[in-house]
Amino acid sequence: MNIKINRSSQTPIYLQIKCAVQNLILSGEINEGYKMPAERKLAEELEVHRNTVVKAYGELVDEGYLIVSVRKPKGYFVKEIADDGVQFNRFFPLEKMIRYHFNEKEKLFLDLFSRSNDKRYISMSGLIMDEEAYPKKGLEEIVRDMAHGPKDEAERMKKNICSVLFQENMYVNPKNIQLVSETNQALNHIMTLYLKEGDCVVAEEPIVPDNASIFRNKGIDLLTVPMEADGLDLSQLEATIRKFAPKFIYTMPNYHNPTGIVMSLEKRQKLLELAGKYCIPIIEEDSQRDFRYEGNRLPSLYSLDRYRSVIYIDSFTLTFPHGIKTGYLVGPTDLIETLERLVIVDETFVSSMGQYLLNEYIERGYFSEHIHRLARYYARKRDLLCQHLDRIADKGIRYAKPKGGLLLWCSLDEHINERKLFQEAEQRGLLLMPGFLFYPRGYKGAGHIRLSYSNISDADIEKGVQILSEALERSAE
């Protein structure tokens, strides 16, 4: 079978085998009824212990990919995928759950994020706006003109969001907008409104750990579909939909975190067709939309949607970070009305003072100018990081230069131990995000690292890449 094992990977070998078989099934390379190699035979072929194959097969049986026959012919067989007549359950409201915990990957991710401003380190781990990129022009004038303080800023904010989205060819009414503090909160509210424990959501993989934790701690099964160079693997997405009937598709089509991939226009259209065919709504997160450095602006899924199936979420955290903590959700009126009641119940706080500053900044014309400046500022940061990485390409690291966003997703040669690289870099004073954090169930093949250039000086970019070069040499096996 076409299964490759990376013995330097942080993903256990049984999980690499399981993921490889799962991908073969979903891609259609092996069909329903296919008889899997015997445990001992596959173990010999892969040069692993038989118990490793037993464990991999066991998980595939538990998750519904394989069945076991104890009668002749005995063995493991690929289970039949549900046909097009699969029945989809209606949504049911989810009662609030009191439990919440973080697994080890999520703990490490949050720890690295919280240390992004630790001056003892050069940080390429967090996604935080550089103070040098803060909006400056006009703010003093706005504060000076503030006579009586903010009043009803929320409705004013909604109208200004409509104005900002109009520039993106999204025609939205204020009644279709709900304000929240952040995109994660919007995601959490959607899960609370529509899903119950045991329901499924399908998302792109790799996926940000704190988003994965939102699903997991709601008792929701997170199904993941791999990325291709132009977005989601739609053939595997459809196979996953047919097999598991998920309730939502969650996607980041613009400058996906962590890969930086932009979903092509063709895939956006086909994804909407799939959503319409199977009656599955889409959650579109667009938090890095404004960081476009090259290429044409592609229409959002929301603006392309003919089925009223897309919920659009975004925030101003990366573009206007003066403590305003303002995000928003765009959707059908009935959803927004229900969300508004939930926000009241949850006592969601969105700063009216921050909204006042942002409202004035937009209405006085400064915001549009600021966004253009941000794009120029971070395009140069991206180019500088890429230039320094190109000088150490022989150390076993490579990347696809993103057309926008604030992140660089780097692939490692198979002889590089990903966890050791992270540890060697940290010991030398560089914080980065190891790739294994972004795969909830592990992955096959070579490792990755995510480098953020959102909050780092030019000098630290150069020094950080020098440290990375040393760490790569120490991590080779």
Secondary structure, DSSP 8 states (H G I E B T S, - for coil): ------TTSSS-HHHHHHHHHHHHHHHTSS-TT-B---HHHHHHHHTS-HHHHHHHHHHHHHTTSEEEE-SSS-EEEE-----TT------------------HHHHHHHHHHHTTT-TTSEE-S-----GGGS--TTHHHHHHH-SS---SHHHHHHHHHHHHHHTTT----GGGEEEES-HHHHHHHHHHHH--TT-EEEEEES--HHHHHHHHHTT-EEEEEEEETTEE-HHHHHHHHHHH--SEEEE--SS-TTT-----HHHHHHHHHHHHHHT--EEEE-TTTT-B-SS-----HHHH-SSS-EEEEEESTTT--SS---EEEE--HHHHHHHHHHHHHHT----HHHHHHHHHHHHTTHHHHHHHHHHHHHHHHHHHHHHHHHTTGGGTEEE---SBSSEEEEEE-TTB-HHHHHHHHHHTTEE-EEGGGG-TT--SSS-EEEEE-SS--HHHHHHHHHHHHHHHHHHB-
